[in-house]
């Protein structure tokens, strides 16, 4: 299972990269299939409407929240392309793509991350198991794997992980000079 203490450096690197994109005007584009679709919506809400008073709201959208768009695209171009299609239309190179897949093999999440990478977006993935096909992607910027085959455990680790991502992105915003070009 993903031990967040052992993954501190990869998590911090992902958060710093995300904070830089937000600092430069980017938005977070989150997506997942099945259970992770609700995680995508949860993540977007956390960034847009922080429950902790005083934390900065940051732009985020869930590609699973608009069921009319999702089903319309699935009907016309197929379920495998629902996220990639939306990314090509809605996203910009300055944005962040966060794909969530319980086993790392979800075809539409994989396609969404590929489309995001092609566009020049920062790509971050939360996966489970051995990371699946997503972890094997060449051009993926950050992948965090909950190493469990139990989808319930993966789900719980993902929830903790995206809350940590949210918190550390905000920590970077609160530290003067951390988002300047000199800091790597």
NUTI-961606 format. One record per residue (C-alpha): x negated, y negated, z. Coordinates in steps of 0.05 Angstrom, whole numbers, plus 5000, padded with zeros to 4 digits. Each point is the difference from the previous one (the first is absolute). Layout:
REM residues N
XYZ
...
This chain:
REM residues 184
500050005000
497749294987
496549775062
500649254998
493949925045
495850394951
503149614943
498849325031
495249764947
504350214939
506249705033
496349355016
497349964929
507050094971
502849475047
494649504984
501150114925
507549915010
499049375041
495649714945
505450134948
505349685044
495449415013
499249904924
507550004989
501450744987
505950405024
500850715024
503850484955
501950635037
502950654973
501250725018
504650574980
504950365046
498549885074
494349524983
505049574963
502849785067
492949895025
498949544941
506049605020
497749985073
493149754980
502949454956
504549765057
494350005049
495949544956
505749544978
503449955067
495050135057
503450225064
494349715041
501249265011
494449574973
497550504948
499749744930
505150254949
496650274938
503250144932
501950734989
505050394960
502250735000
501050304932
505050485031
504749485029
503849834937
503950634984
503149704936
493249864971
497150665024
505650424971
500449594936
492650104986
500450745019
505850094952
496649644942
492650185008
500050565051
498850075074
492550104990
499349284975
504649625049
494449685039
495149904942
505449654960
501749525057
492749855013
498849834927
505949515003
499649715071
492850035022
493949574988
492550175002
499349635067
505150465033
499250625044
503250674983
501350465059
502450694978
502450505052
500450754987
500850545052
495850514962
496249554952
503150334939
506149574986
500049874925
503449325002
495549745057
493950244961
502549654937
501549365040
493049995029
497050114930
504249434972
497849565058
492750174989
500649854925
502949325017
494249855047
504050045065
496850235065
502350725008
501250325067
503050695012
502750365061
500250754988
500350645039
497450714995
493450004962
501749354965
502450364938
499349714931
500349295027
493750095042
496550254937
501449374961
493649684975
501949275004
504050005065
497249465046
502250295067
503150665020
501950195071
501750735010
504150295057
496950694998
505950435017
504550444959
505949875047
504049444968
502549775069
493049905024
498049644936
506049545007
498249825072
492749874981
502249574941
504549585044
494349885049
495249864942
504349484966
501249655066
492549985010
499249724929
505049465016
496749825065
492949984973
501949584940
502749505050
493850055043
495849814938
504549394989
499049785072
492450014997
497049364970
495350134942
501550744992
503649894934
494649574968
495850274943
493850065044
503250535044
500150704973
